[in-house]
């Protein structure tokens, strides 16, 4: 049974979250998942089975580049950082997400009988 205090990510939002989190500086995969969970106050958890395919997809689209380096524990990991193309994509996706959430908000407000 699912924990009702956790949410599944809507389709297409994982890429946006990854780009946003990496936009603050290079991170390795596990740190990306931890940061998303921390910032969302444990409401969002990204599973490895979703995270790593998304990172590879974003890397293939040239939105991210990866370099091997040591983690805080001394292990080697791939650190991902945004490219210029990735920053442009992040801006476009952020604007699109803002428009979408505004539209959904208007519909939800209207559906509750509140004046528009």
ABEGO torsion letter per residue (X at the ends): XBBAABBBBBBGAAAAAAAAAAAAEBBBAAAAAAAAAAAAGGABBBBAAAAAAAAAAAAAAGABBBBBBBBAAGBBBBBBBBBAAAAAAAAAAAAAAAAAAAAAAAAAAAAAGBBX
